[in-house]
């Protein structure tokens, strides 16, 4: 039997790490040589997604938590790519 909860927890921590690099949230605005940085809109509500993942983990719904973590990770990576283009 595999430890699904442990794998989900690891994926969740990876998502938090990616998001901590900054520039991926919906609130950041900074000046760049090209003009004003526009936030990556798909991550505007990432904190509510994190809350949902935490609730799913607490409820031991690891499959749903893993799926939402994977979705958020994908969005976070797209946000980093978006941010790096500025």
Long-range contacts (C-beta under 8 A, 24 or more apart in sequence): 4-62, 4-63, 4-66, 5-57, 5-60, 5-62, 7-62, 7-66, 8-57, 8-62, 8-65, 8-66, 8-69, 9-57, 11-66, 11-69, 11-70, 11-73, 12-53, 12-57, 12-65, 12-69, 14-69, 14-73, 15-50, 15-53, 15-69, 15-72, 15-73, 15-76, 16-50, 18-73, 18-76, 18-77, 18-80, 19-43, 19-46, 19-50, 19-72, 19-76, 21-80, 22-83, 23-79, 23-80, 23-83, 24-76, 24-79, 24-80, 24-82, 24-83, 25-79, 32-86, 34-86, 37-83, 37-86, 40-78, 40-79, 40-82, 40-83, 42-75, 42-78, 42-79, 43-75, 43-76, 43-79, 46-72, 46-75, 46-76
